[in-house]
């Protein structure tokens, strides 16, 4: 099983994310998150193959884990469109002889995905209650049952992005393109398990299980994998990722900033 992420290096003058909390993280921190994400995936998938899609000028020398690096054209001002095209190139080039998990770098995996991949689907996406962008593309699961169908689906996805959402090449255009391709009204995601998209069987997975945002509650922190397989440390939650990794994947079982943890758990009470 391949675990694939995308990362390019940006300078201080580059286009920033719409969320100011995301913009605070430097290149070294993003590389560290890639290591943590792969560590979590390897816990439950010991034979996994880590792949980083990136640009030729991006420095990945501080990665602790050996990865397959695949360079291609990418720029901060078109980062999401370039990520989509890099994912498509990887699908076209790779052998695709096993499942492929495409994840954002700010993610930790808290359980095996092997059973899910035994289900009858080609592509799995994660949905949430959002009328404009019901799909979050930080998690894409690509089954190897019918590689040709997956590749056709991804080509169509990239075509829609380039044709209809090129003005949002930096942020959010990928999610709008995916929603258009799937073609369901947002209100119907909760009641559908699988939808056929031009011959590709698309599994609809709830974000609450497979793309969940970590919560500042004691039981969620101590037992994050009880009902959640994938945690996504988006926006201001990125600061928690290192502590979750330290507690669950480093082997030390300790928090790096206990005072901050206590403040989160007991002051906010959320």
PyMOL commands that set and color helices and strands:
alter all, ss='L'
color gray80, all
select helices_A, chain A and resi 20-23+27-44+76-93+114-117+147-164+166-168+173-182+186-191+207-210+218-222+235-248+258-268
alter helices_A, ss='H'
color red, helices_A
select strands_A, chain A and resi 2-6+49-54+68-71+100-103+107-109+123-127+135-142+194-197+200-206+230-232
alter strands_A, ss='S'
color yellow, strands_A
deselect
rebuild
show_as cartoon
